[in-house]
Amino acid sequence: MLKHRIRKSALIISNKVSDLVKFLLKDEAVSGKFLLIAAIAAIAITNSPWQHWYEALWTRNVSIDFGGVGVSETFRHWINEGLMAIFFLVISLEIKREIVRGELRSMRMAAAPIAAAIGGVLVPIGIYAFLNAGQGGADGWGIPMTTDTAFSVGLLALLGRRIPLSLKVFLLTATVVDDVAAIGAIAVFYNDHVHVVPLLAAGGLLAVILGLHWVRLLRLSTFVLLGIGLWLAVHESGVHASITGVVLGLAAPIVARRRKGAIAERLERTLIPVSTFIVMPLFALANAGVPFSWNVFASPEAAFVGAGVAAGLVIGKMTGIFGGAWLIVRLGIGAKPDGVRWGHIAGVGLLSGVGFTLSIFIAELAFDNQQLINAAKVAIFGASLLSAVIGLAWLRFLRREEHPTLPS
């Protein structure tokens, strides 16, 4: 009788939690809100008397044993290489869905946002590289190339239904391509020395996953177990283990072969709440804490890093996205989405200057010098805030122009 009551209570609690998660996920801006709350908390603690407690927490060593194979890393490292693999897995699943079924399946449909994303990657890199040529912070060129999908899409959602749906699709498609470029940069340019044997083992495990998929014997449980093994092998190889999420996302079957649905769909459905409510807030808590002081720009190298990041995000993103889209439409290769004006695309370019998650991630990988990391983070926060405010104000102005009867 007691066991029955416990099960019934657990089921009721589980259903209530599930309903709450579904309710929260209906808000397109929810991931950005949770990320912002976590970032503000990290900044507040770092600039308070509890700063040493904050740093001691994230630098504490945590050991986990996988069947005799032990991994011992700091708490921050587990988040950045372990939990962030889940974040990248969700992004990768989204990319695959867009390629197979979404806006990236047709080149004519995808040309403008793809060109916009490419421009939004190359121009910020160029601005940063120009300002930091010959400086100690030159390796940070990848910091301003990224757009935070959660924040940018969430900010656009704040403007309501008066914003054309096609503009939201344009932004989401552009950020997906942006994510591909950022993930590629992390995989190729921001990794330590590679050990060949573990990397070969990782390749073997990936081949097993693809082989089982080919013969239609791949189950979700098998996929998860092999995925954990793949993460361990990549971690031992010296390559940043978070990239495992990208590989697994692209390898996950998207066609349903069983009644339960495709592995990719089931993973995405399960992991979106985990990424939104656990992974991204924890990442922000662990990495967003930086002392806010002009002293972080005291050295010339740090000042150039800050200038490169800020100019790349605020000016480079908007210029590159608008210029890339305009050029591809002008050449007749792509078309502007229905109901979208050039002013809308400029506004999306401004919102894309919100770098945050991946920008912080790359800053941590790019520099060994803590002063340069702090300078980059302060510049990321400042530039992201400025881009968000200007972008929202601009799009709100356009909305008022089109619908003068709307309340302000």
C-alpha positions in Angstrom: 0.0 0.0 0.0 2.8 2.4 0.9 4.7 1.6 -2.3 1.6 2.2 -4.3 1.2 5.7 -2.6 4.9 6.5 -3.2 4.6 5.6 -6.9 1.4 7.5 -7.3 2.9 10.6 -5.6 6.0 10.3 -7.8 3.9 10.1 -10.9 1.9 13.2 -9.9 5.1 15.1 -9.2 6.6 13.9 -12.5 3.5 15.0 -14.5 3.5 18.4 -12.8 7.2 19.0 -13.6 6.6 17.9 -17.2 3.6 20.3 -17.5 5.7 23.1 -16.1 8.6 22.4 -18.5 6.2 22.4 -21.4 4.6 25.6 -20.3 8.0 27.3 -20.0 9.2 26.1 -23.3 6.2 27.7 -25.0 7.9 31.0 -24.4 10.4 31.5 -27.2 12.5 33.7 -25.0 12.8 31.3 -22.0 16.3 30.0 -22.8 17.6 33.6 -23.1 15.9 34.6 -19.8 17.4 31.6 -17.9 20.8 32.4 -19.4 20.6 36.0 -18.5 19.6 35.3 -14.9 22.5 32.9 -14.5 25.0 35.4 -16.1 23.8 38.2 -13.8 24.1 35.9 -10.8 27.7 35.0 -11.8 28.7 38.6 -12.3 27.1 39.7 -9.1 28.9 37.0 -7.0 32.2 37.7 -8.7 32.0 41.4 -7.9 31.0 40.7 -4.2 32.8 39.4 -1.1 31.9 35.9 -2.2 34.3 36.0 -5.2 36.8 33.5 -3.7 34.0 31.1 -2.8 32.8 31.3 -6.4 36.2 30.5 -7.9 36.9 27.7 -5.4 33.6 26.0 -6.3 34.3 25.9 -10.0 38.0 24.9 -9.6 37.2 22.0 -7.3 38.3 18.6 -8.7 35.5 16.1 -9.5 36.4 12.4 -10.4 34.1 10.1 -12.3 34.8 6.5 -13.1 33.4 4.8 -16.2 33.9 1.1 -15.9 37.5 1.3 -14.7 38.4 4.3 -16.8 38.6 7.4 -14.6 38.4 11.0 -15.5 39.3 13.7 -13.0 38.7 17.4 -13.9 37.6 20.6 -12.3 33.9 21.3 -12.0 34.2 24.0 -14.6 36.0 21.7 -17.0 33.2 19.1 -16.6 30.7 21.7 -17.6 32.7 23.1 -20.5 33.6 19.7 -22.0 31.0 17.4 -20.6 27.6 19.2 -20.3 28.4 21.5 -23.2 28.5 18.4 -25.4 24.8 18.2 -24.7 24.4 21.8 -25.8 26.3 21.1 -29.0 24.3 17.9 -29.6 21.1 19.9 -29.5 22.5 22.5 -31.9 23.7 19.7 -34.2 20.3 18.0 -34.2 18.7 21.3 -35.1 21.2 21.7 -37.9 20.5 18.3 -39.3 16.7 18.9 -39.1 17.1 22.1 -41.0 19.2 20.4 -43.7 16.8 17.5 -44.1 13.4 19.2 -43.6 13.9 22.9 -43.0 15.1 26.1 -44.6 18.5 24.6 -45.5 17.0 21.9 -47.7 16.5 24.2 -50.7 19.4 26.3 -51.9 17.1 28.9 -53.3 15.3 29.2 -49.9 18.5 29.1 -47.9 20.8 31.3 -50.1 20.0 34.7 -48.4 20.3 33.6 -44.7 23.4 31.5 -45.6 25.1 34.4 -47.3 24.1 36.6 -44.4 25.6 34.2 -41.9 28.8 33.9 -43.9 29.1 37.7 -44.0 28.3 37.8 -40.3 31.2 35.5 -39.6 33.9 36.9 -42.0 33.4 40.6 -41.3 33.8 40.4 -37.5 36.8 38.1 -37.9 38.3 40.7 -40.3 37.7 43.6 -38.0 39.2 41.7 -35.0 42.2 40.5 -37.0 42.9 44.0 -38.3 42.8 45.6 -34.8 44.9 42.8 -33.2 47.4 42.1 -35.9 50.8 41.5 -34.3 49.3 41.7 -30.8 49.2 39.1 -28.1 45.5 38.7 -28.4 45.5 37.7 -32.1 44.3 34.2 -31.4 41.0 35.5 -30.2 39.8 36.1 -33.8 37.0 33.6 -33.4 35.3 35.3 -30.4 33.2 37.9 -32.3 32.2 35.5 -35.1 29.4 33.8 -33.1 25.8 34.7 -32.4 24.0 33.4 -29.3 20.9 31.6 -30.8 19.0 31.5 -27.6 19.4 35.3 -26.9 18.9 36.5 -30.4 15.8 34.5 -31.2 14.4 35.2 -27.7 14.9 39.0 -28.2 13.1 38.8 -31.5 10.3 37.0 -29.8 9.9 39.9 -27.4 8.6 42.0 -30.3 5.5 39.8 -30.7 3.5 38.7 -33.7 3.9 41.9 -35.6 7.4 40.8 -36.6 7.0 38.7 -39.8 7.3 34.9 -39.2 9.7 34.7 -42.2 12.1 37.1 -40.4 12.2 34.6 -37.5 12.9 31.8 -39.9 15.6 33.9 -41.6 17.3 34.6 -38.2 17.1 31.0 -37.1 18.6 29.7 -40.4 21.4 32.3 -40.2 22.2 31.3 -36.6 22.2 27.6 -37.5 24.9 28.3 -40.2 26.7 30.6 -37.8 26.8 27.7 -35.3 28.2 25.4 -37.9 31.0 27.9 -38.6 31.7 28.4 -34.9 31.7 24.7 -34.1 34.1 24.1 -37.1 36.5 26.8 -35.8 36.5 25.3 -32.3 37.2 21.8 -33.7 40.0 22.9 -36.1 41.7 25.9 -34.5 40.9 25.8 -30.8 42.2 22.4 -29.7 45.2 21.2 -27.8 47.8 18.7 -29.1 46.0 15.6 -30.6 46.8 12.0 -29.6 46.3 9.7 -32.5 45.4 6.4 -30.8 42.3 7.7 -28.8 41.2 9.6 -31.9 41.3 6.4 -33.9 39.3 4.7 -31.2 36.8 7.5 -31.5 36.6 7.0 -35.2 36.0 3.3 -34.7 33.1 3.9 -32.3 31.6 6.4 -34.8 31.9 3.7 -37.5 30.0 1.2 -35.2 27.2 3.8 -34.7 26.9 4.4 -38.5 27.2 0.6 -39.2 24.4 -0.2 -36.7 22.3 2.5 -38.3 22.9 1.1 -41.7 21.8 -2.4 -40.8 18.8 -0.9 -38.8 19.9 -2.3 -35.4 20.7 1.0 -33.7 18.6 1.7 -30.6 18.5 4.8 -28.5 20.1 3.0 -25.5 23.0 1.7 -27.7 23.4 5.1 -29.3 23.8 6.7 -25.8 26.3 4.1 -24.5 28.4 4.4 -27.7 28.1 8.1 -27.4 29.6 8.1 -23.9 32.4 5.9 -25.1 33.0 8.3 -28.0 33.1 11.3 -25.6 35.8 9.5 -23.5 37.9 8.7 -26.5 37.7 12.2 -27.8 38.5 13.6 -24.4 41.6 11.4 -24.2 42.7 12.4 -27.7 43.2 16.1 -26.7 40.4 17.4 -28.9 37.9 19.4 -27.0 35.4 16.7 -26.0 32.3 19.0 -26.4 32.7 18.5 -30.1 31.4 14.9 -29.6 27.9 16.4 -29.4 28.3 17.8 -32.9 29.4 14.4 -34.3 26.6 12.5 -32.5 24.0 15.0 -33.6 24.9 14.6 -37.3 25.1 10.8 -36.9 21.7 10.4 -35.2 19.1 8.8 -37.5 16.4 11.3 -38.4 14.1 8.8 -40.1 11.8 6.8 -37.8 12.2 3.0 -38.1 10.3 2.1 -34.9 7.0 3.3 -33.5 8.8 5.3 -30.8 10.1 7.7 -33.5 13.5 8.6 -34.9 16.4 8.7 -32.5 17.2 12.3 -33.5 13.7 13.5 -32.7 13.6 11.6 -29.4 17.0 13.0 -28.4 16.0 16.6 -29.3 12.7 16.4 -27.5 14.4 15.0 -24.4 17.5 17.2 -24.4 16.1 20.6 -25.2 14.8 21.1 -21.6 18.1 19.8 -20.2 20.1 22.2 -22.4 17.7 25.1 -21.7 17.3 24.7 -17.9 20.5 23.0 -16.8 23.4 23.1 -19.3 23.3 26.7 -20.5 22.6 28.3 -17.0 25.3 26.2 -15.5 27.7 27.3 -18.3 26.9 30.9 -17.7 27.3 30.5 -13.9 30.7 28.9 -14.3 32.1 31.2 -17.0 30.3 34.5 -16.9 31.8 35.7 -13.6 34.4 38.4 -14.3 35.4 41.4 -12.2 34.0 44.5 -13.8 36.7 47.1 -13.9 38.4 49.3 -16.5 41.6 47.8 -15.2 40.9 44.7 -17.3 41.9 46.9 -20.3 45.0 48.3 -18.6 47.5 46.6 -20.9 47.6 47.4 -24.6 47.0 43.8 -25.6 43.8 43.6 -23.4 42.6 46.9 -24.8 43.0 45.7 -28.4 41.2 42.5 -27.5 38.3 44.4 -26.0 38.1 46.8 -29.0 38.2 43.9 -31.5 35.5 41.9 -29.8 33.2 45.0 -29.3 33.7 46.3 -32.9 33.3 42.8 -34.3 30.0 42.1 -32.6 28.3 45.5 -32.8 29.6 46.7 -36.2 30.9 43.6 -37.9 27.8 41.4 -37.3 25.3 43.9 -38.6 27.5 44.9 -41.6 28.3 41.4 -42.5 24.8 40.0 -42.3 23.2 42.9 -44.1 25.9 43.0 -46.8 25.9 39.2 -47.3 22.1 39.1 -47.8 22.1 42.2 -50.0 24.8 40.8 -52.2 23.3 37.4 -52.8 19.9 39.0 -53.6 21.5 41.5 -55.9 23.2 38.8 -57.8 19.9 37.0 -58.2 21.1 33.8 -56.5 18.7 34.1 -53.5 15.6 36.1 -52.6 14.5 38.2 -49.7 11.9 36.4 -47.6 8.3 37.3 -48.1 7.2 40.3 -46.0 10.7 41.1 -44.9 12.2 44.6 -45.6 15.9 45.5 -45.7 15.3 47.3 -42.5 14.2 44.1 -40.9 17.5 42.4 -42.0 19.5 45.2 -40.6 17.7 44.8 -37.3 18.4 41.0 -37.3 22.0 41.9 -38.0 22.1 44.1 -34.9 20.5 41.4 -32.7 23.1 38.9 -34.0 25.7 41.0 -32.2 24.6 39.2 -29.0 27.5 36.7 -28.9 27.6 35.5 -25.3 27.6 31.6 -24.9 29.9 30.6 -27.8 31.9 33.8 -27.6 32.7 33.2 -23.9 33.4 29.6 -24.8 35.9 30.5 -27.5 37.5 33.2 -25.3 38.2 30.5 -22.7 39.9 28.3 -25.4 41.8 31.1 -27.2 43.8 32.6 -24.3 45.9 31.3 -21.4 46.3 34.9 -20.1 43.5 35.6 -17.6 43.6 39.3 -18.2 42.9 38.8 -21.9 40.0 36.4 -21.0 38.6 38.9 -18.6 38.9 41.7 -21.2 37.2 39.6 -23.8 34.3 38.7 -21.4 33.7 42.3 -20.4 33.7 43.3 -24.1 31.3 40.5 -24.9 28.9 41.6 -22.2 29.0 45.2 -23.2 28.8 44.6 -26.9 25.9 42.1 -26.5 24.0 44.5 -24.3 24.5 47.4 -26.8 23.5 45.2 -29.8 20.4 44.0 -28.0 19.2 47.5 -27.1 19.9 49.0 -30.5 18.5 46.0 -32.3 15.2 46.0 -30.3 14.8 49.8 -30.6 15.4 49.6 -34.4 12.9 46.8 -35.0 10.4 48.4 -32.7 10.7 51.6 -34.7 10.1 49.7 -37.9 7.0 48.0 -36.4 5.6 51.4 -35.4 6.2 52.7 -38.9 4.3 49.8 -40.4 1.5 49.8 -37.7 1.2 53.4 -36.4 -1.9 52.4 -34.4 0.0 49.9 -32.2 0.6 51.0 -28.6 4.2 51.9 -27.8 
